[in-house]
Amino acid sequence: MAAATLSASGIAFAQESYPPAVQLLIDRGVSIADSFEAPGGLTGYAGDMQGRPVAFYLTPDGNHIIVGPMLNASGDNLTEPKLQELVQGPLNQKAWAQMEDSAWVLDGSADAPVIVYTFTDPNCPYCHRFRQAAEPWIDAGKVQLRHVMVGILREDSLSKAATILGADDPQAALRNNQQSYSNGGIEVNRELVSANNKRITANNRLMSELGLSATPSTYYKDENGQIQMQQGLPRPEDMQIVMGSAQP
């Protein structure tokens, strides 16, 4: 009889008896979310390893494992939808709730209908460029960008992030850093750093727990309301997907 256990990322995954070939991967750190019928008599498995979705297939003889995506004759990736449904979707839902409860700075109108979360380091050139690209949607009142402030890139990144987060008007402080970025960004306030150091450290820890290694890392809802994530600076052609509409 199957039971449930939590993966390292906090998602409840199935716990049951598995064929030896599958158990070998479990012993190496893979947590199984679910299994599914796959073409060719294969049994598919979707899971998580160190916070990253993985998929593999068990051959009909039960003795061999094929790791990686499955394509059909048309070149369609049959694995990706299963990973989204069984692994990445739940992980993104959990991440969204965690970011909602984290220390973030509102950028734009609180009444804007579209919410986008992004991990922002004050010294990150790609965060700076992402904010520039997002400006038309923010200024039009269509998107509120919620910056989960982190300090990971340079020695003074945490101090700048804490200064922004602890300011009387965090949105104005964020704008100050954006506008003065080429001149070194916001001036550090040591009192604010002392008072807000732990909040930034908690955001750093959250980013690490989510398996993210780049800023910006951005979470948004697609046209179907499913939460998606993109690490790094979105390409210009992807901005309307992330922002939820064509550029105003």
Helices and strands as residue ranges (DSSP letters): E 3-6, E 12-15, H 20-27, E 31-37, G 39-41, E 43-49, E 52-58, E 65-67, H 79-83, I 84-88, H 89-100, E 104-107, E 114-120, H 125-139, E 143-149, H 157-166, H 170-179, G 181-183, H 190-209, E 217-221, E 227-231, G 236-238, H 239-243
